[in-house]
Amino acid sequence: MHEIRLATDLAQIVTGAATSENLTRVTRVNLQFGALIQVVPDVFRFAFGEAVRGTFAENAEIDIEIVPVALRCSQCHREFTANDMVFRCEFCHSADLEIIHGKEMFVLSLEGEK
């Protein structure tokens, strides 16, 4: 359950950013996780809620966008989106692939009140 660690780290980022922006309340956090992070959104939301309990981010809504895995083949140089977790080029079937997207974790934006 790495969601707990991610939520704890995110809580620190959110409260720090909100403090620097002089927010008195965080109402929404918009996130982007790559599919390879394998976050379970409901578990993450619960863990984040616990991590921000008693702070000005308590009760903030969490919007999560999951970014699919995008790969580039090192053999034929084509790019494609992985439809499952078996990573082979869908064109030449090589396993020599570079991950373009799918490992990212971003706070896209915070919404709140001053």
C-alpha positions in Angstrom: 0.0 0.0 0.0 2.4 2.7 -1.2 -0.7 5.0 -1.4 -0.1 5.9 2.2 3.5 7.1 1.6 2.4 9.0 -1.6 -0.5 10.6 0.3 1.8 11.6 3.1 4.3 13.2 0.8 1.6 14.9 -1.2 0.0 16.3 1.9 3.3 18.0 2.7 3.6 19.4 -0.9 0.0 20.6 -0.8 0.2 22.3 2.6 3.5 23.9 1.7 2.2 25.2 -1.6 -1.0 26.5 0.0 1.0 28.3 2.7 3.2 30.0 0.1 0.1 31.1 -1.8 -1.6 32.4 1.4 -4.5 30.0 1.1 -6.7 29.6 4.2 -8.4 26.5 2.8 -7.6 24.0 0.1 -10.8 22.9 -1.7 -9.5 20.7 -4.6 -6.3 19.0 -5.6 -5.9 17.9 -9.2 -3.4 15.1 -9.7 -1.9 13.1 -12.5 -0.5 9.6 -11.9 1.1 7.4 -14.5 -0.4 4.0 -14.8 2.9 2.4 -13.8 2.6 4.0 -10.4 -0.4 1.7 -9.8 -2.3 3.9 -7.5 -5.7 2.7 -6.4 -7.7 6.0 -6.5 -10.1 5.3 -3.7 -7.3 4.0 -1.4 -5.2 7.1 -2.2 -8.1 9.5 -1.5 -8.7 7.8 1.9 -5.0 8.0 2.7 -4.8 11.6 1.7 -7.8 12.5 3.8 -6.1 11.0 6.8 -2.8 12.7 6.0 -4.4 16.2 5.9 -6.8 15.6 8.8 -6.7 18.7 11.0 -5.0 20.9 8.4 -6.5 23.5 6.0 -6.6 20.8 3.3 -9.0 18.7 5.3 -12.1 17.8 3.2 -10.3 18.9 -0.1 -11.6 17.0 -3.1 -9.1 14.9 -5.0 -9.3 14.6 -8.8 -7.0 11.9 -10.2 -6.1 11.5 -13.8 -4.4 8.2 -14.7 -2.0 8.6 -17.7 -1.6 5.5 -19.8 1.7 4.0 -20.5 3.3 5.3 -23.7 6.3 3.5 -25.1 8.8 4.0 -27.9 10.4 1.0 -29.6 14.2 1.2 -29.8 14.2 -1.1 -32.8 11.6 0.4 -35.2 11.3 3.8 -33.3 7.5 3.8 -33.3 5.5 5.1 -30.4 2.4 3.4 -29.0 0.2 3.1 -25.9 0.4 -0.1 -23.9 -3.0 -1.6 -23.6 -1.9 -4.2 -21.0 1.2 -4.7 -18.9 2.9 -6.9 -21.4 5.5 -4.6 -22.9 6.3 -5.6 -26.5 6.3 -3.4 -29.5 2.9 -3.8 -31.2 4.6 -3.3 -34.6 7.9 -5.3 -34.6 7.4 -7.2 -31.3 10.7 -6.1 -29.8 11.0 -5.9 -26.0 13.6 -3.1 -26.3 11.3 -0.2 -25.3 11.7 3.2 -23.7 8.9 4.5 -21.4 7.7 7.9 -22.6 4.8 8.3 -20.2 3.3 6.3 -17.3 5.7 6.9 -14.4 4.8 10.5 -13.7 3.3 12.0 -10.5 2.2 15.6 -10.8 0.2 18.0 -8.8 -1.6 19.8 -11.7 -3.2 22.4 -9.6 -4.6 23.4 -6.2 -7.8 25.3 -5.7 -8.6 27.1 -2.5 -9.6 30.2 -0.6 -7.6 33.1 0.6 
